[in-house]
């Protein structure tokens, strides 16, 4: 669903403060090839929103350390960066996310069933942490995404430029 939310407050505040939000001029786009669906206006339950693209003027956290993360939410695989304060240890911290929405930056959205196919890229997006099925991150994030399965991060593929054996001339 793509649409417009009218409010005097920032979008995140509207989504956190309300159980429902009015979406205007929305368009349903099917995940499979085909014509776009219904258009119009609708009242949407905020809990039903899996991923919300943040407007360009969304402020980024200051002095944050950004950690790579991939989550599976509904039919989507979402990769991005999760902010944390430098030195933050989520496994030992008493701090918890204060809302159902967790902000990611440098977001890439793909389809779960089509690895490598990117639907869209966005500067920022919020993911509904209660709807995340699977998390891949170097951080332990059980309180960020309760009930989500954890996968070990995929190690980077690095080609060695150092020869494995050196023959000395002498």
C-alpha positions as CSV (number, residue, x, y, z in Angstrom):
1,X,0.0,0.0,0.0
2,X,1.3,3.4,-0.9
3,X,-0.5,6.5,0.3
4,X,-0.4,9.8,2.2
5,X,-1.0,10.5,5.9
6,X,-2.0,14.1,6.8
7,X,-1.0,15.2,10.3
8,X,0.4,18.2,12.1
9,X,2.9,16.0,14.0
10,X,5.8,13.9,12.6
11,X,4.7,10.6,11.1
12,X,6.4,8.5,13.7
13,X,4.5,10.4,16.5
14,X,1.2,9.8,14.7
15,X,1.9,6.1,14.3
16,X,2.9,5.7,17.9
17,X,0.1,7.8,19.4
18,X,-2.8,6.2,17.5
19,X,-4.2,2.7,17.0
20,X,-5.4,3.6,13.5
21,X,-4.3,6.1,10.9
22,X,-6.2,7.6,7.9
23,X,-4.3,6.9,4.6
24,X,-5.4,9.1,1.7
25,X,-4.9,8.5,-2.0
26,X,-3.6,5.0,-1.4
27,X,-2.8,2.5,-4.0
28,X,-2.5,-1.2,-3.5
29,X,0.2,-2.8,-5.5
30,X,0.3,-6.6,-5.8
31,X,3.5,-8.4,-5.0
32,X,3.1,-10.5,-8.1
33,X,3.0,-8.9,-11.6
34,X,-0.4,-7.6,-12.4
35,X,-2.5,-4.5,-12.4
36,X,-2.6,-2.2,-9.3
37,X,-5.5,-2.8,-7.0
38,X,-7.9,-0.7,-5.1
39,X,-7.5,3.0,-4.8
40,X,-9.0,5.6,-2.4
41,X,-8.8,6.4,1.3
42,X,-8.8,4.0,4.2
43,X,-8.5,3.8,8.0
44,X,-5.6,1.4,8.7
45,X,-4.8,-0.3,12.0
46,X,-1.2,0.6,12.9
47,X,-0.5,-2.9,14.1
48,X,-1.2,-4.1,10.5
49,X,1.6,-2.0,9.1
50,X,4.7,-4.2,8.6
51,X,7.1,-1.5,7.2
52,X,6.6,2.2,6.9
53,X,8.9,4.3,4.7
54,X,9.9,7.4,6.6
55,X,9.7,10.9,5.0
56,X,12.9,12.5,3.8
57,X,13.0,15.0,6.7
58,X,13.1,12.2,9.4
59,X,15.9,13.1,11.8
60,X,18.6,10.5,12.2
61,X,19.8,9.6,15.7
62,X,22.9,11.6,16.7
63,X,26.1,9.9,17.8
64,X,24.8,6.5,16.8
65,X,26.7,3.4,15.9
66,X,25.0,1.8,13.0
67,X,24.8,-2.0,12.9
68,X,23.9,-4.1,9.9
69,X,20.7,-6.1,10.1
70,X,18.4,-8.1,7.9
71,X,14.9,-9.0,9.0
72,X,12.1,-11.0,7.5
73,X,8.7,-9.3,8.0
74,X,5.6,-10.6,6.2
75,X,6.5,-11.2,2.5
76,X,9.5,-8.9,2.7
77,X,13.2,-9.2,3.5
78,X,14.5,-5.9,4.8
79,X,18.1,-5.0,5.1
80,X,19.4,-1.9,6.7
81,X,21.3,-0.3,9.6
82,X,20.0,-0.2,13.2
83,X,21.2,2.6,15.4
84,X,22.6,2.1,18.9
85,X,24.6,4.3,21.1
86,X,28.3,3.5,21.0
87,X,29.2,0.7,23.4
88,X,25.6,-0.4,23.7
89,X,25.2,-4.1,24.6
90,X,21.6,-5.0,23.9
91,X,21.9,-8.3,25.8
92,X,22.9,-6.5,29.0
93,X,20.9,-3.3,28.7
94,X,17.7,-2.4,30.5
95,X,16.7,-0.1,27.6
96,X,14.0,-1.4,25.3
97,X,12.5,0.1,22.2
98,X,9.8,2.5,23.3
99,X,7.3,1.7,20.5
100,X,6.3,-1.0,18.1
101,X,8.3,0.7,15.3
102,X,12.1,0.4,15.0
103,X,13.9,2.9,12.8
104,X,16.4,1.5,10.2
105,X,18.5,3.6,7.8
106,X,19.9,2.7,4.3
107,X,17.0,0.4,3.9
108,X,16.7,-2.1,1.0
109,X,13.4,-4.0,0.7
110,X,13.1,-7.2,-1.2
111,X,10.7,-10.1,-1.5
112,X,11.2,-13.1,0.8
113,X,10.5,-15.6,-2.0
114,X,12.8,-13.9,-4.5
115,X,16.3,-13.4,-2.9
116,X,18.3,-10.7,-4.6
117,X,15.2,-8.9,-6.1
118,X,15.0,-5.4,-4.6
119,X,11.6,-3.8,-4.6
120,X,12.8,-0.4,-3.3
121,X,15.6,1.4,-1.5
122,X,14.9,4.1,1.1
123,X,16.9,6.4,3.4
124,X,14.9,5.5,6.4
125,X,12.0,3.1,7.3
126,X,10.3,1.8,10.4
127,X,9.8,-1.9,10.8
128,X,7.0,-3.2,13.1
129,X,9.2,-5.2,15.5
130,X,6.3,-7.4,16.7
131,X,5.8,-8.8,13.1
132,X,9.4,-9.7,12.4
133,X,9.8,-13.4,11.8
134,X,13.6,-13.7,11.5
135,X,16.6,-11.5,12.3
136,X,20.1,-11.8,11.0
137,X,22.5,-9.5,12.9
138,X,25.8,-9.7,14.8
139,X,23.9,-8.2,17.7
140,X,21.7,-10.2,20.0
141,X,18.3,-8.5,19.7
142,X,15.7,-10.6,21.6
143,X,14.0,-7.5,23.1
144,X,14.0,-5.6,19.9
145,X,12.2,-8.3,18.0
146,X,10.4,-10.6,20.4
147,X,9.5,-14.0,19.0
148,X,11.8,-13.7,16.0
149,X,14.1,-16.5,15.0
150,X,17.7,-15.5,15.0
151,X,20.1,-16.4,12.2
152,X,23.8,-16.0,12.3
153,X,25.1,-13.2,10.1
154,X,26.5,-14.2,6.7
155,X,30.3,-13.7,6.9
156,X,31.7,-11.4,4.2
157,X,33.5,-13.0,1.3
158,X,37.0,-11.7,1.2
159,X,39.5,-12.8,-1.5
160,X,43.0,-13.1,0.0
161,X,45.6,-11.1,-1.8
162,X,48.4,-12.7,0.2
163,X,49.9,-15.8,-1.4
164,X,49.5,-18.9,0.8
165,X,53.1,-20.0,0.1
166,X,56.2,-18.0,-0.8
167,X,59.3,-19.5,-2.3
168,X,62.5,-17.7,-1.4
169,X,65.2,-17.3,-4.0
170,X,68.6,-17.8,-2.7
